C-alpha cells in the first residue's frame, strides 16, 4: 500500500515512528520559517509539519506550492504537537515530513471542501464527488451503511434470506406512475421498473422462502414533492405462516435494534393506534406524538357545545374542533392575526381561526365573545382541560377538511413551541387502515371509483369481509404503518392468498376479469398452487437514515441524488438519445 496509516489514526503512542500518509491537502498555513498542511482522507485530518532548515529547503518549497485538494503522499516522523488541538482525534501529534510526493495536482475546487461550505446546493450537486469529500456529507453515508449493516444482521439472525428480484418487470401497482423501458428485442413493448418488489416477494412465499428481505431500489414516477426521489431504497420484507401481530413484533424489533445499535437509544415498546383514532385525535394518519395538543371536539358526533347561539359559522359546521396551545394566552393580537393568516393560506385552506384566551386572572376572552358568554367559554375550557395561561385555537367546517387543517396548525404550533426536537424519537404503529378509498381521476371528472388504500394485495379484516358486498367504505384492512416523529417510515399488510378473494378485489377496483388476468394472472395462478398465508412490510430506507441523522432531507443520505425536477445535474440526465438508438427501439418521437 502507498500509505502506512490513515489520516485519522495517529496518536501519542506512535511518536517517533516513521509513517507515510496519503490524502488531500485541505489547508496550507505558511509562517515563513515553518509551514503546516492539514492532510485529509476519509478517516480524519493529520497535521504535517515542514521546517525551514538547510537540508530541507527544497522540500519546503515543494510544500509551499501545493494547492487545495492536491493528492499527496507524505513520509515523516510522528512527533508531539506543540499546541495541541482537542477538536480532532489526531490533535496531539503531527508528522515532521521528510519526503513529499505529489500523486496528482488538482484544480481549485468550485467551493470550500469543509463542513461549513460556501457552495450552494446546485453547485454542490454538480460536483457531488467533491461534496462527498466533506465530513458532514461523508458521515451521512457512513450512517446509511450502519443502518444497512445492522438491518442485515438482525434479519439474518431471524433466518430471513436476501433474495434479489428483477428490475425489468411489468407494472406493480403502488399508486404511482411506472417508469418504463423500451424493449429493443420486442418492438413496441415495454418493461416497467418496479414501484416495489411486491408481487415477487409474494411469489417467493409461494415458493416456500418463508422469510425474505431485500434492501432494494424502487422507482416511482411521481410529481416530485419536496422530499421525494424518483428512485429510492426500501427494506422490503415478507413472512409466511404469520399473523399481523407477528409482523408487528418482528419489525418493531428491527427498528428498536437499529435505534440501539446505530443511535444507542433504547426505544420503549411501540404504542399502537387505530387509523380511526389517529384521524380523530390528530387529524392525520401519521401523527407526531412527540407532543400532546390532542384535538378536542366542541361539536361532533357525540358532543355539541356550540349550537344555538346564533353563530352561523359553527351552526353550519359538521365539526368544531380545536387544540390547547398551553401557555400561549399571552399571544398578542398581532400574533393571533398572523396565525389566522397562516391557516388561511391556500396550502392549509381554512376559512378562519377562532381563539379563546384563558387569561392568568382566570377570565376568558375569545374572538367570538359576541355569541358566547363567559359560561359557554368556561364549558369549552373544561372540554380542553385548559388552565389559566392557555390559548385554545379552534377550526370548524366539514369534518375531514377541518381535521386536516387543524393537523397542520397543531404541527406548526408544536414547531413554534419547540416541542418537536430532532433528537427525540417517538415511534408509533397505526393500524386498521381502511381497505379502500373513493377517488376521482383528475383528468375525467365524474369518473369516481374505489382505489386500494395500500395496494390491491392487501387483505380485508376477516370480520369485515361481509361488508365487501354492501359498505366498501367501512371495510378495514389488516394494514399497518410505522410512524416516527410524524413521518411514515414503513407500511405493510397481511396479504390476500386465495384466488377468489384476489379476483373479487380486482373486480371492486374496476378491473374486468380479462384485465385482471392479463396483468396479475401470474399471481392468481400461483395462488392455486399452494400459497401459504403471508404478510409483510417495507421501510423507506433513505427516510429512516435521514431520521437517524436528525435531518429533514433524504437527499443528504443518498450518494448521488436527483434534484427537485428529477434531474441528475452531475451527469446531466435524463437526456435525449440518438435517432439511431430511437429507431432500434422502434420509438418515434414527435418532432416539434
Ligand atoms: N409494497 C409495499 C410498499 O411499497 C409494502 C408492503 O406492503 O410490503 O409500500
Boltz pocket constraint, residues with backbone or C-beta under 6 A from the ligand:
constraints:
  - pocket:
      binder: B
      contacts: [[A, 174], [A, 195], [A, 196], [A, 197], [A, 198], [A, 237], [A, 491], [A, 492], [A, 493], [A, 536], [A, 537], [A, 538]]
      max_distance: 6.0
